[in-house]
Structures are given as structure tokens and as C-alpha cells.
Amino acid sequence: MNILIFIVALIGGTAGVLSTLYLTISLPAVIIWKVYRRIHKHIPITK
């Protein structure tokens, strides 16, 4: 039973770390991409 709890905790921890990394990397990337398009192609940021 102890090994089962360890496996579930490991899977849950890994999912939490991966989702946090994804959000940490993707949000600034989208903002930078929108600013780049605004400067070079004159596309509105909200589009």
C-alpha cells in the first residue's frame, strides 16, 4: 500500500511541476510574440 501512495504522489507532483513550467514559459512567450507582431507588422495586440 505504501508503494501505491508513493507512485500516486510522484505522478501528481510531476503533473504539478510540468503544468507550472508550461505556464511560466508560455505566458511570457505569448506576450513577447504579440509585442513583436505589434512592432513589426502593425497588428493590434488584442487580435
Secondary structure, 3 states (H helix, E strand, C coil): CHHHHHHHHHHHHHHHHHHHHHHHHHHHHHHHHHHHHHHHHCCCCCC
